[in-house]
Amino acid sequence: MLIQRDHSALLIVDVQEKLAPVMTDPRRVIHNCSLLLRAAQRLEVPALVSEQYPKGIGPTVVDLREWCPEGGVVEKTHFSCAAEPGMLARIKDLHRRQIVVAGIEHHICVLQTAIGLKSLGYDVFVVADACASRKAESEALARSRLRQEDVVLVSVEMVLFEWLHKAGTPEFKELSALIR
């Protein structure tokens, strides 16, 4: 199954000021989440951004804030976005069956969100190169567990080119330039 922009939404999980710096490769995650948010905005794919207890962990990192859709940031206390009533309601209101998930921590909030959304009947795609944890071992375990749960692992480029669907369009020229 391909990711279709008319049937998908983007969910960025907890890329926050006090959490991001302690990840294995925070610049990679922030850069790749930024690419996803920018592409979603350009292609009119709805996006949501979660913040786990922002009073303690801080808001979404400044590098992503400019790309967050207005009103698209949702606070949560559950680790899984699928378990957070306000976030789940927002996801359902999008009326999209495919959810592209990225963020931190891969083995906690991203994993629980992906498994939770999958159990609710969504087609879930976790963007492996836009996720991180504090330890590489935790990231490897997250990928292994997601595969066992039949959650599809993808890369940023896979998402962008599946959303684009074909070359030669103004969107293709603009977005392909971002990943060169």
Secondary structure, 3 states (H helix, E strand, C coil): CCCCCCCEEEEEECCECCCHHHCCCHHHHHHHHHHHHHHHHHHCCCEEEEEECHHHHCCECHHHHCCCCCCCEEEECCCCHHHCHHHHHHHHHHCCCEEEEEEECHHHHHHHHHHHHHHCCCEEEEEEEEEECCCHHHHHHHHHHHHHCCCEEECHHHHHHHHHCCCCCHHHHHHHHHCC
